[in-house]
Amino acid sequence: MKRFDEIFEKVKKRKKTVVLVGAEDRESLIALDEAVKLGFVDAILVGNGKIVKDTLKDLKIKDDFEIIDSDPLSSSEVGVKIVSSGKADILMKGLVKTSALLKAVLNPEWGLRTGSLLSHLTVVEAKDYDRFIGITDGGMIIRPTLDQKVQIVKNAVAFFKKLEIDTPKVACIAAIEVVNTDMPETLDAAELSVMGKRKQIDECIIEGPLGFDNAIDERAARVKGITNDVAGHADILLVPDIHSGNFIGKTMDYCAHYTIGGIVLGAKAPIVVVSRADEARSKLASISLSALA
């Protein structure tokens, strides 16, 4: 698959229920309404009941969702419990703080922990490159350790296989393409590359360090004389820290105007964590990724 429209068609066959926490969010409601019309989700809305109903009316969205009235302090707990009970399949962030939502997700009694590392994956519909490009982790882990990077890669690879990419190509991104002891991310990239060759990280091809340009662009890789199976054709970009992942994702959104979606992986259920500034199309894309997961 190379387009979100293809995902929309595929997930129609596996209709899921989304619980939106902080359902006063207009763009999230628009996205959910579109996802319902496309036929791949139902929705439960958790938030201030009056505001939610007024917003639905203002948006001219048919008021046939289940609405659970809740205050901001308890909405995250309510939403997570709905998912952990099996009543819903996907957890989605609306107008609540990410920290509050994740605190509820990680609750040891009724949360969605699995023992695996939670990581964020941004999926970009990179039309100029005729493929999806994943960026990870630009939303969860600030400065991942080498061991955490291994798990981040495994989470992303498992998801990209659902996009029908049998052997995803993973590029470990750095500012340069050679190992420099003053740049720890290049050391990690080299170790990850060796781990891939020794099948300690399997079901993918992983190389690094690679620059952003020569990871995604075949011409840039050729000009720089970088020849390996990933250079110029990367499906997944493993970034060194949350800042670089965040910047790359937002640049692709705001400057390249690509459609992007985001998902948190590693929990018992997919979690849609998007920026409050994201438009409905991006949130719709994120919902479809979660339905696919």
C-alpha positions in Angstrom: 0.0 0.0 0.0 1.1 3.5 -0.8 -1.9 5.7 -0.1 -4.2 6.3 2.8 -7.1 5.8 0.5 -5.9 2.2 0.1 -5.9 1.8 3.9 -9.4 3.2 4.1 -10.6 0.5 1.7 -8.7 -2.3 3.5 -9.9 -1.5 7.0 -13.6 -1.4 5.9 -13.4 -5.2 6.2 -12.5 -5.0 9.9 -14.8 -2.4 11.5 -13.5 -1.2 14.9 -14.8 1.0 17.7 -12.9 4.1 18.7 -13.2 5.8 22.1 -12.4 9.5 21.8 -11.2 11.0 25.1 -11.7 14.8 25.3 -14.4 14.6 22.6 -14.9 18.4 22.6 -12.2 18.5 19.9 -13.8 19.7 16.6 -11.2 18.3 14.2 -11.3 14.9 15.9 -15.1 14.8 15.6 -14.9 15.7 11.9 -12.4 12.9 11.4 -14.4 10.4 13.3 -17.6 11.3 11.4 -15.8 10.8 8.1 -14.3 7.5 9.3 -17.9 6.3 10.3 -19.2 7.4 6.9 -16.4 5.5 5.2 -17.5 2.5 7.1 -14.4 1.4 9.1 -15.2 2.6 12.7 -17.9 3.2 15.2 -17.3 5.7 18.0 -17.8 6.4 21.7 -17.3 10.0 22.8 -16.0 10.8 26.3 -16.1 14.4 27.5 -18.3 17.2 28.6 -21.7 16.0 27.3 -23.3 19.4 26.7 -20.2 20.8 24.8 -19.9 17.6 22.7 -23.5 17.7 21.7 -23.4 21.4 20.9 -20.2 20.9 18.9 -21.8 18.0 16.9 -24.8 20.2 16.2 -22.6 23.1 15.1 -20.7 20.8 12.8 -24.0 19.4 11.4 -22.9 15.9 12.4 -25.7 13.5 13.1 -25.9 13.0 16.9 -26.1 9.2 17.1 -22.8 8.5 18.9 -22.7 7.1 22.4 -21.7 10.0 24.6 -20.3 9.5 28.1 -20.3 12.7 30.2 -17.0 13.1 32.0 -14.9 15.9 33.4 -11.3 16.6 32.1 -9.7 15.0 35.2 -11.4 11.6 34.8 -11.9 11.4 31.0 -8.6 9.6 30.4 -9.4 6.9 33.0 -12.9 6.5 31.7 -11.7 6.1 28.1 -8.9 3.6 28.9 -11.3 1.5 31.0 -13.6 1.3 28.1 -10.8 -0.1 25.9 -9.4 -2.4 28.5 -12.9 -3.9 29.1 -13.2 -4.8 25.5 -16.0 -2.4 24.7 -13.8 -0.5 22.3 -10.7 -1.4 20.2 -8.9 1.9 19.7 -8.1 4.8 22.1 -7.9 8.3 20.7 -6.7 11.5 22.2 -8.9 14.6 21.9 -8.7 17.7 24.1 -6.8 16.1 27.0 -3.2 16.3 27.9 -1.0 13.5 26.4 0.6 13.0 29.8 -2.8 12.4 31.5 -3.8 9.9 28.8 -0.6 8.0 29.0 -0.7 7.9 32.8 -4.0 6.1 32.5 -2.7 3.8 29.7 0.1 2.8 32.0 -2.0 2.1 35.1 -1.0 -1.3 36.3 -4.5 -2.4 37.4 -6.8 -1.5 34.4 -4.4 0.1 31.9 -3.2 -1.1 28.5 0.4 -2.1 29.4 1.8 -5.3 27.8 5.4 -5.2 29.1 6.6 -4.0 25.7 8.0 -0.5 25.1 5.5 2.1 23.9 6.7 4.0 20.9 5.3 6.5 18.5 5.2 6.0 14.8 4.4 8.8 12.2 3.4 7.5 8.8 3.8 9.9 5.9 2.1 9.5 2.6 5.1 10.7 0.6 3.6 11.1 -2.8 6.8 12.4 -4.4 8.5 9.1 -3.5 5.5 6.9 -4.2 5.5 5.2 -0.8 4.8 5.5 2.9 7.7 6.7 5.0 7.7 6.0 8.7 9.3 8.3 11.3 10.0 6.9 14.8 10.2 7.9 17.6 9.1 11.6 17.3 6.4 11.5 20.0 7.1 9.3 23.0 10.7 8.6 24.0 12.9 11.7 24.4 16.4 10.2 23.9 16.2 6.4 23.5 18.9 4.1 24.5 20.3 1.5 22.2 18.1 -1.2 23.7 15.1 1.1 23.3 16.0 1.8 19.7 15.9 -2.0 19.0 12.3 -2.2 20.4 11.3 1.0 18.6 12.5 -0.6 15.3 10.7 -3.8 16.0 7.4 -2.0 16.8 7.7 0.0 13.5 8.7 -3.0 11.4 5.7 -5.1 12.7 3.4 -2.3 11.8 4.9 -1.7 8.3 4.4 -5.4 7.5 0.6 -4.6 7.9 1.2 -2.1 5.1 2.1 -5.1 3.0 5.8 -4.3 3.0 7.3 -7.7 3.6 10.9 -6.6 4.5 10.9 -2.9 5.5 14.1 -0.9 5.0 15.1 1.0 8.1 17.5 3.9 8.0 19.2 5.0 11.3 19.3 8.8 10.8 22.2 11.1 11.8 23.7 14.3 10.5 26.5 12.4 8.8 27.0 9.0 7.2 30.2 7.9 9.0 30.8 7.0 12.6 32.0 9.9 14.8 32.7 9.2 18.4 31.6 12.8 19.3 28.1 11.9 17.9 26.7 9.0 19.9 23.8 8.5 17.5 26.3 7.4 14.8 27.7 4.8 17.1 24.2 3.4 17.9 23.4 3.4 14.2 26.5 1.4 13.4 25.7 -1.1 16.1 22.1 -1.5 14.9 23.3 -2.1 11.4 25.6 -4.9 12.6 22.7 -6.3 14.7 20.6 -6.4 11.6 23.2 -8.3 9.6 23.5 -10.8 12.5 19.7 -11.2 12.6 19.5 -9.9 16.1 17.0 -7.5 14.5 15.1 -9.5 12.0 12.3 -9.1 9.4 13.9 -5.9 8.1 17.0 -4.5 6.5 18.6 -1.9 8.7 21.5 0.4 7.8 23.2 3.5 9.3 24.3 6.0 10.0 22.5 7.7 7.0 21.6 11.3 6.4 17.9 12.2 6.0 18.5 13.1 2.3 20.3 9.9 1.2 18.0 7.7 3.3 14.9 8.7 1.3 16.2 10.0 -2.0 17.9 7.8 -4.6 19.6 10.7 -6.3 21.1 12.0 -3.1 22.5 8.5 -2.2 24.0 8.2 -5.6 25.7 11.6 -5.6 27.2 10.8 -2.1 28.3 7.4 -3.3 26.3 5.5 -0.7 25.4 2.1 -1.9 23.4 -0.3 0.3 20.0 -1.8 0.2 18.4 1.0 2.3 20.0 4.2 0.9 17.5 6.1 -1.2 14.7 3.6 -0.5 14.1 3.8 3.3 10.6 2.9 4.5 11.3 3.7 8.1 13.5 6.5 9.6 14.8 5.7 13.0 15.6 9.2 14.5 18.1 9.8 17.3 15.7 11.8 19.5 12.2 13.1 19.9 13.1 16.5 18.6 14.4 15.4 15.2 11.4 13.1 14.7 9.0 15.8 15.6 10.7 18.3 13.3 10.8 15.9 10.3 7.2 15.0 10.7 5.9 18.5 11.0 8.1 19.6 8.1 6.6 17.0 5.9 3.1 18.1 7.0 3.4 21.9 6.9 6.1 22.4 4.1 5.7 19.4 1.8 1.9 19.2 2.5 2.0 15.4 2.8 -0.8 13.7 4.7 0.6 12.2 7.9 -0.9 10.0 10.6 0.4 8.9 14.0 0.0 5.9 16.2 1.4 4.7 19.5 2.5 1.1 19.4 3.3 -1.5 22.1 0.1 -1.3 24.1 -2.8 -3.8 24.3 -4.7 -1.6 21.8 -3.6 1.0 19.3 -3.5 4.6 20.6 -4.1 7.6 18.4 -2.0 10.5 19.8 -2.1 13.5 17.5 -1.4 17.2 17.9 -4.3 19.5 18.8 -3.2 21.5 15.8 -3.6 18.6 13.4 -6.4 19.0 10.8 -9.2 16.4 10.3 -7.5 14.7 7.3 -4.4 13.9 9.5 -6.6 12.6 12.3 -8.6 10.5 9.9 -5.3 9.0 8.6 -4.3 8.2 12.2 -7.7 6.5 12.8 -7.2 4.4 9.8 -3.7 3.4 10.9 -5.1 2.3 14.3 -7.9 0.3 12.5 -5.2 -1.5 10.5 -3.1 -2.2 13.6 
